[in-house]
Amino acid sequence: MKKIQLDKEARDLLDSYEAGEFREATINGSLVGMARATLAKTRRVNLRLTEMDVVSLQRRAAREGIPAQTLMGSILHK
């Protein structure tokens, strides 16, 4: 295995990490809850698609084992 030369700052950080001087960062629980609530909000939308597109999406969802609306939402999100 090739050894990597570290500068002083990187070496100090590595030494501190290996000595167990770092601890896991915590996030205020209420902020996490608010973020989850914001991301969980859904809104009803009507969208006209061709019959062929709907059938194609339903078949694909069946192959993947997920609900068609979940697949459609995923595609729109991407």
ABEGO torsion letter per residue (X at the ends): XBBBBBBAAAAAAAAAAAAGABBBBBBBAAAAAAAAAAAABBBBBBBBBBAAAAAAAAAAAAAAGBBAAAAAAAAAAX
